[in-house]
């Protein structure tokens, strides 16, 4: 699965359109960090409204992406989180530390 990373001014937009395997989410993480570094983006928006379920590994990678982007001087916002995903994250005891969320773009 190829997940495009779009540039909108000084913000990068990543719309995850389907569930990603562990390998795919790690590859996307590497691509995002590279693009943030290359473009010196001020922000990153990760749109996940198409995701019905998030496992512990994906939650961890989203946290890592946010932390890495923050270290590079940018902010991360995750948009479009489904209620079931939010409930699952809380039930797993997983926190999105330092990650801002929004209902939609």
N, C-alpha and C positions, 0 to 999 in steps of 0.2 A: 504494500500500500504506500503510495506516495502522498504525503501530506504537504501541500504547498505552504510556504511561508511568504506572506504578502507584505509589502512595504507600503504604509500609508503615512506619508510625511516622515516624522521621526519615530513612528510606532510600527512594530511588527505584529502581524495578525496571523495566528495559526488556528485554523478551524479543523478540529479532529472530527472526521465524518463517519467513522466506524470504530468498533473496538480494535485496539492494536495489540499485537502479540508483544511479549516481553522484549524480543529483539527489535521490533519496530519502534517501540517507545524509547528504547535506548538510542537507536539511530536518530530518531526525531530530536531527542535531547541534544545530541552532538551537533546536529544541524542548526538547532536554535541558538546554542551557545556560540557557534561559529558566526552565524549571521548577526547576532547582537554585537559581537566583537568587531566584525568587519564594518557594520553600518553605524556603530556607536548609537544605536537606537536608545531613545529616552524611555521607551516602554515596550512591553510585550503583552498582548492580549491573547489568551488561549481560550477558544470558544469550544465548549464541550456539550452543547445541547443534544447532539446525536448519540452521546454515550449514555447507555441505560444502566451500566454497572461499572464500578471502579473497584479493583482489588487492591490489596495492601501494597503490592509492588508498584502499581501505577500511581497510587497516592504518594508513595515515597519518591518516585521519579519526578512528579509534579513539584513536590517540596524541594527536591534538589535543583530542578530547573530554576525555581524562584530564587533560591539561595545563590546560585551561580550568577543569575542575571543581576541580582542585587549587588553582588561583589563587583560586577562590571559597571555598576553605577546606574542601572535601570530599574524600573518597577514592573511587577507582574500583576495582571488582573486575570482571573478566571471567570468567564461568563457562561451563562446558560446551563448552570448545574441543575439537573433534574432533582426533584425532592427525594427520590429513591436513592440517588447517589449521596446526597447529604446525609440521609438516615444511615446508609451503609458506613460512611466515613465515621460518624459518631459511634455507631455500634462497634466498629473495629477499634475505636480508641485512637484513630488517626486524626491528627490535626494538620491543617494546612498553615504552617507557621510562616508568618510574614507575607502571606498571599492574600491580596484583596480579592473580593468576589463581587460580582454584579449579576442581576437577573438576566440581563441581555445587553447587547451592544448599545 
